[in-house]
Amino acid sequence: MGMTGISKSQVSRLCVEIDERVDAFLDRPLEGEWPYLWLDATYIKVRRSARIVSVAAIVAVAVNTDGRREVLGIAIQLSEAEVFWEEFLRSLADRGLRGVKLIIADEHKGLKGAAAKVLGATIQRCRVHFMRNALACVGKKDRPIVTAALRMAFDQDTLADPKGHWTTLIEAFQPRHSKLAELMLRAEEYVLAYKTFPQAHWRQIHSTNPPSRACRHALPGKT
């Protein structure tokens, strides 16, 4: 960075100043309404009590009614249990987060219960992660057909159309791909939730791309 002869005390002072700025950013009051909230987690290695452990780094990104998108919060936790999600969401609510109608996230343990309890919002399961899970249920040669079939369901213009197509696919996959059919049955309510919101927003609210990009920028090499 072009610096020479910097002392340990100067490094410590810089770190304190940075920590103060970060804390101020993460504790800032939230104003207005934020209808869409994205939550994403990436696992990173950190040092705790002289040991290297894996922890979940959670990033919350939201968009307000003016269309402005912001990182609202970041948290580090050893697990993704419901008690953590409830604590994290309450911390956002205490800072003024309100008006959340849809939470877009992967299938994190405990999130559904915490989201209903704290924000009363609908959950949208990330469509990109769901597709990966779905393709893992079938053999390599069947993946192109499954991909095309699921995309056809997602591409329907109304909620009734994809739900009808979804049911047909479950019945078609059941004899040969029972694991995929079971996954689709469990996920239907959450992976198609975005269809109940304005169609102009579908492209932005069906996956966790916004916080995923934030994670990559903040944590290089992590996805």
matplotlib code that plots the C-alpha trace (Angstrom):
import matplotlib.pyplot as plt

x = [0.0, 3.0, 3.6, 7.0, 8.0, 4.5, 4.4, 2.3, 0.5, -0.4, -1.8, -3.8, -5.2, -6.2, -7.9, -9.9, -10.9, -12.0, -14.0, -15.8, -16.8, -18.0, -20.0, -21.6, -22.6, -24.1, -25.9, -27.3, -31.1, -33.2, -35.9, -38.8, -40.1, -38.1, -40.4, -37.6, -34.9, -32.2, -30.2, -27.2, -24.6, -21.0, -18.8, -15.4, -12.5, -11.7, -9.5, -11.3, -9.7, -6.4, -8.4, -9.4, -13.1, -15.7, -18.4, -21.4, -21.0, -24.6, -25.2, -28.6, -29.4, -32.7, -34.4, -36.7, -39.8, -37.7, -35.7, -32.5, -30.6, -28.4, -26.5, -28.4, -26.4, -23.7, -23.3, -20.9, -22.3, -21.2, -24.5, -27.7, -30.1, -33.5, -32.3, -29.5, -31.9, -34.4, -31.7, -30.3, -33.8, -34.8, -31.6, -32.7, -36.2, -34.9, -33.0, -36.2, -36.6, -40.2, -42.5, -40.7, -43.0, -40.6, -37.4, -35.2, -32.8, -31.4, -33.0, -31.3, -32.2, -34.4, -35.0, -38.6, -39.7, -37.7, -38.9, -42.6, -42.1, -40.2, -41.2, -44.3, -42.8, -43.1, -40.0, -38.7, -36.2, -33.4, -34.2, -30.6, -29.7, -32.9, -31.9, -28.5, -30.3, -32.7, -30.0, -28.1, -31.1, -30.7, -28.0, -25.8, -27.5, -31.0, -29.9, -30.5, -34.1, -34.8, -33.3, -35.5, -38.6, -38.1, -37.3, -40.5, -42.4, -40.5, -41.2, -45.0, -46.5, -49.0, -48.9, -51.6, -49.7, -46.4, -48.2, -50.2, -47.0, -45.2, -47.8, -47.5, -43.7, -43.9, -46.2, -43.9, -40.7, -42.0, -41.6, -38.0, -36.7, -38.5, -35.9, -36.5, -40.2, -40.0, -37.8, -40.2, -43.1, -41.4, -40.1, -43.2, -44.6, -41.3, -39.6, -42.6, -43.4, -42.0, -44.8, -47.3, -45.4, -45.3, -44.0, -41.6, -39.8, -39.5, -36.0, -34.6, -36.4, -36.2, -32.6, -30.0, -27.7, -27.5, -26.1, -24.0, -22.3, -21.8, -20.2, -17.8, -16.8, -16.3, -14.8, -12.6, -12.5, -15.7, -19.1]
y = [0.0, 2.3, 2.4, 1.9, 1.7, 1.3, 0.4, -2.2, 0.6, 2.3, -1.0, -1.5, 2.1, 1.6, -1.6, 0.1, 2.9, 0.4, -1.6, 1.5, 2.4, -1.2, -1.3, 2.1, 0.8, -2.4, -0.7, 2.2, 2.7, 1.4, 3.7, 3.1, -0.3, -3.1, -5.5, -7.9, -9.4, -11.7, -13.9, -15.9, -17.8, -18.8, -20.9, -19.5, -20.5, -18.4, -18.6, -19.0, -19.9, -20.8, -23.2, -22.9, -23.5, -23.3, -20.6, -19.4, -15.8, -14.5, -11.5, -9.7, -7.6, -5.8, -3.4, -0.6, 0.8, 3.3, 0.4, 1.1, -2.0, -2.1, -4.5, -4.4, -6.7, -9.3, -11.9, -14.7, -17.9, -21.4, -22.9, -21.9, -23.1, -21.3, -19.5, -17.8, -16.8, -15.4, -13.4, -12.1, -11.1, -9.5, -7.4, -6.1, -5.5, -3.6, -1.3, -0.5, -3.2, -3.4, -4.1, -7.3, -9.4, -11.9, -13.5, -15.1, -17.7, -21.2, -23.9, -22.9, -24.9, -22.9, -20.0, -20.7, -20.7, -17.6, -15.7, -16.4, -15.6, -12.3, -10.8, -12.8, -12.9, -15.5, -17.6, -18.0, -20.9, -19.9, -21.3, -21.7, -23.8, -25.8, -26.7, -27.9, -30.1, -31.4, -32.4, -34.2, -36.5, -37.9, -39.5, -37.4, -38.5, -37.5, -34.0, -32.1, -33.4, -32.6, -29.1, -28.4, -29.7, -27.6, -24.5, -24.9, -24.9, -21.8, -20.0, -20.1, -16.7, -17.3, -19.1, -21.5, -22.6, -23.6, -25.3, -27.5, -28.2, -28.9, -31.5, -33.2, -33.4, -34.9, -37.6, -38.2, -38.4, -40.5, -44.0, -43.5, -40.6, -40.9, -38.7, -35.9, -36.2, -36.1, -33.0, -31.2, -32.0, -30.7, -27.6, -26.5, -24.0, -22.3, -22.5, -21.0, -18.4, -15.6, -16.1, -14.5, -11.2, -8.7, -10.3, -7.4, -8.4, -12.2, -12.1, -10.4, -12.3, -15.9, -16.4, -15.3, -13.6, -10.2, -11.4, -14.0, -11.2, -9.3, -12.4, -12.7, -9.1, -9.1, -12.6, -13.2, -16.8, -17.7, -18.5]
z = [0.0, -0.2, 3.5, 5.2, 8.8, 10.2, 13.9, 15.7, 17.6, 14.3, 12.9, 16.1, 15.9, 12.2, 13.1, 15.9, 13.5, 10.9, 13.5, 14.7, 11.1, 10.4, 13.7, 12.9, 9.4, 10.8, 13.6, 11.6, 11.8, 8.9, 7.6, 5.3, 4.1, 2.6, 0.8, -0.4, 1.8, 0.6, 3.0, 2.1, 4.0, 3.1, 5.3, 6.2, 8.4, 11.4, 14.5, 17.8, 21.1, 19.3, 17.0, 13.3, 13.0, 10.2, 10.8, 8.8, 7.5, 6.9, 4.7, 4.5, 1.5, 1.0, -1.4, -0.4, -2.1, -4.0, -5.6, -3.6, -2.6, 0.5, 2.7, 5.9, 8.1, 8.5, 11.2, 12.0, 13.7, 14.3, 13.1, 11.2, 13.9, 14.4, 17.6, 15.5, 12.7, 15.2, 16.9, 13.6, 12.2, 15.5, 15.4, 12.0, 13.2, 16.2, 13.9, 12.0, 9.3, 8.4, 5.4, 4.5, 2.3, 0.8, 2.1, -0.6, 0.8, 0.4, 2.5, 5.8, 8.9, 11.2, 8.9, 8.1, 11.7, 12.6, 9.6, 10.4, 14.1, 13.6, 10.3, 9.2, 5.6, 2.8, 2.1, -1.4, -1.8, -4.1, -7.5, -8.5, -5.4, -5.9, -9.5, -8.2, -5.6, -8.2, -10.7, -7.9, -7.6, -11.1, -13.3, -15.5, -18.8, -17.4, -16.3, -19.6, -19.7, -16.1, -16.5, -19.5, -17.7, -14.6, -16.6, -18.5, -15.2, -14.0, -17.3, -17.0, -16.7, -13.9, -10.6, -11.6, -14.7, -13.0, -10.2, -12.6, -14.6, -11.3, -10.3, -13.7, -13.5, -10.0, -11.3, -14.4, -12.3, -9.5, -11.1, -12.1, -10.1, -6.7, -4.8, -7.3, -7.1, -3.3, -3.4, -5.8, -3.6, -0.4, -2.2, -4.3, -1.8, -1.4, -4.8, -6.6, -4.0, -6.1, -8.7, -6.3, -6.6, -9.5, -12.7, -13.3, -10.1, -10.8, -12.3, -9.3, -6.5, -7.5, -6.4, -3.8, -6.4, -4.6, -1.3, -3.1, -5.0, -1.7, -0.2, -3.2, -3.0, 0.8, 1.0, -2.2, -3.2, -1.3, -2.9]

ax = plt.figure().add_subplot(projection="3d")
ax.plot(x, y, z, "-o")
ax.set_aspect("equal")
plt.show()
